[in-house]
């Protein structure tokens, strides 16, 4: 096939970020068959991305399979490396630049698996994940890659506004550094460590104190937060455009303000980063999920619809073995009404009629999948964009219960909404029991009705006359003239 246009999608080494770029790429190449999308990836992500792309070619899209899954959406592994994110950054910084340079002079490229790819038109656009902002800045500033560089955002737009928006954290840090003759890093550390009672007003979110948006759970996450503030802000400002996996259906005030704030900069909201799927689509999520599906069907037969609590817990250090105390793990495994698994097909679970509530940390990918499926949530936000999503889900959209007694440290200070957590074992126990009672009672039914209404809107936005489709076509017209 002869392509006229070419987009390169550079995602962070996070499955959530990679996965939620696929629906947008799929829509692009389905709308414009003359567009090629290339994903440079490392290690395990090639196999997973290939499988995810193929999944979108099931059901009614099966006729597109040979074309889209093998030709117009290509995943090129530039390294077999399969380590942590810090090592990824050090290793791939130069490899990725070299790969993009080859694409920009229309050279053939070879995957580290040995597969050769022919020369194609130079990229019209390179989308770089906001989580790889230092890389994005390098590409912009060293001038070695001759193509427009855009920022790709897969996080809550409220987080992006708080980091980079006018008068927020990055601007505060620069002002503080100049005023007190500090380095930018020192200013960021001071501001990021602040647990003051200063009120934060982010467009589209209810007011909150600074300490409500801080995590005391994970020191590494706090250090990453401090290190990323200025690069993210600078990348958004210096990039040629911003593509958001956000939708005004969920984050209206934030999305609309972002477009106003960026003014003439190209800015598009192509969320939700999900597409409606049929039964085959969800079954294809992963063959290893058959035990989970069997369990879901069994609970549905015995207890009926909306009777299941689906709990996704990311253990500290990402170590499955430490996720549950041995006694609790043994108790759960011995019960016919529970299933503990290292991996679960999340979209399949959320779209099964037995699922009544989703217990989640409220990352952007998970809450999008939950609301796309019409499932209300119990949330325990820990870090990054999760506290911002918690405010939106509980106070704006009213589709979730937030656990407040589990907060620790300065997180136990009074909340702007008027609640003061105690943080005791007894308070945690009482709160959780009440939340479960509400979630599986009348109040939970009310939240589910709201979630289902949102689900309907999220699916309609990708229909022919929907807002996301209109935005996509506008973007393609403006990029490719």
C-alpha angles and dihedrals in degrees: 000000000000112000124203098188138035134199125188117206115200111189129185116253091266122111092217091056093044096044096049092053092061098073090053093048090046091053091048095054093040090053094041114029089182090068123091120201119201125195116196106201141163134229120327094007094079094062092043094046092048089052093047093050091049090051090062088058094065129102114006091001094056093105087064094054102098092044104041102033095047108024121018095038108045127177114204118193107215094181138014089221114133107178138113127308097259092053089044090058094050094046101042101039093089096030092056093047090051091048092051091047089057091050091049092058092043096247122158114255132210126216116228085243087067098255112138122217122201125236114279135180115295114265117276089197140013116204113202122192113248086231086065094050095138088058091048090052091049091053091049098044104040093051093215094124113063102206137084112278117214131186115241114206121199096162133084109296087221089065091050091050092050091050101040108010122115111288095001133113103312092044090046091052093050091048092047092048092052095042097049098030093244131144116257089247092054091049092049092049090051094048096040091051092049117117096176127147090249110140116236117209111191115179109260096015130094114252117273139176118254092247091059090066096047127096121219093176105079124037093189090054091052091052091049089049092052093048095049103049100085097037092051092048093045093047093052091049096044099040122098094238148345126241113192128197085208132111132206086227089074104018103024100151093045096046094047093047091049091056091048092046095051091049112181095008112111106259129169134177109211100171152176092054089214134088127206111263136192127230092275090053093058094042088054091058090099133334091220091067095077092103089054093050091050089052093048091052092048093052090045091054093049103036107018133227124340092013099117130090110209111200123189112189122182104205120221109273090014090268113147094198091063096046097094134026110253094243093052092044091053092048093051094047092052093053121092089212098058137061126193116196138171089222133019132187094244100188090049091052094047091050095049114102092229093067112100105166137010120217106206144153087238102244113170095252095050097047091048091052091046096051092041085059094043095244121144119221148224106212136200105181117201113167153344110016096350097093090050091050089048092059091048097046097046105034103026108029096023094212100120147052116225120210105228103169092065091069117114139196114003087353087081092067115109116286122232089244088066102258123126114198119218096200095207124139090247093050092049091050093048094047095049094048090050092047091052091048091051094043093055094039139063094301091053090052089054092051090048092054090052091047091051091051089052090047090055091052092047091054094044092054090068093050120105095273096030125123096248092050091049090050092048093052091047090052093049091049092050095045098044098027 
